[in-house]
Amino acid sequence: KREFEAVEPITFDDTLSLHRQYLVAKNKEAVSVSAFCDFLACDKLFFLRHIMGLRREELGGVDERAQEIGSALHKAFELAFDPKNGHRFENGSALMSFVKNEALRETPHLAGDFDFLFALRQMERFCDEEVRREQSGRKVFAVETEIKGELEGVAFEGRIDRMDAVGDAYALIDYKTGRAQIKAESEKSAKSSRKYQLTLYVALLLQKGYEIEGAYYYDVLRGALVAEKTLETKLSLLPAHIERFT
């Protein structure tokens, strides 16, 4: 008869620093901005995903196809709007065609996929709006910008989807391609929000001397820019959230 050695199960302990556990588990010196947002959503979720290493699929509630479509569209947007590429689109249809072709180049098996084609159909307003903005003089400054910095003693790292130049200032844009409509938060909901991605980016950029015009979620499927109206409130609450994390 084989004897099995008793192993003490790994359990969540909220008396231990999640910050320190994360750095050890990931063998990193900085915390991902998206991971910190998971912490704000639920500290146990953060523990399971980022310290225990469970995949999102194992935790449930993840639409893998939607994630795949979102990633393909993000890559296509990067190529379309990167000022280094010098693309100019005469109209929304030309931009739509470019996005579709580049997304399928990234993930060719999505050709003919209903959810992908439906997402493209919904993006008509987004494409028209982007061409209009470009023709009116609005300029994309940078895309997929890596950013690192320290806030309240914690090193963070992330990647900003897009920065637009607005005079001498910058507007931060985070693309959202999910089916759920993006809505502006209220001052009340900001206190319990997990949506601090743009707030962290703004804090890191302000620290580096950038002037920020605003921060926006881009609801791609509806062609709507949704301003982060509670930015100042979240910036004031951020130190307390980081202290709780450490």
Buried (B, 14 or more C-beta within 10 A) or exposed (E): EEEEEEEEEEEEEEEEEBBEBBBEEBEEEBBBBEBBBBBBBEBEBBBBBBBEEEEEEEEEEEEEEBBBBBBBBBBBBBBBBBEEEEBEBEEBEBBBEBBBEBBBEBBEEBEEBEBBEEBBEBBBBBBBBBBEBBEEEEEBEBBBBEBEBEBBEBBBBBEBBBBBBBEEEBBBBBBBBBEEEBEEBEEEEBEEBBBBBBBBBBBBBEEEEBEBBBBBBBBBBBBBBBEBBBBEBBBEBBEEBBEEBE
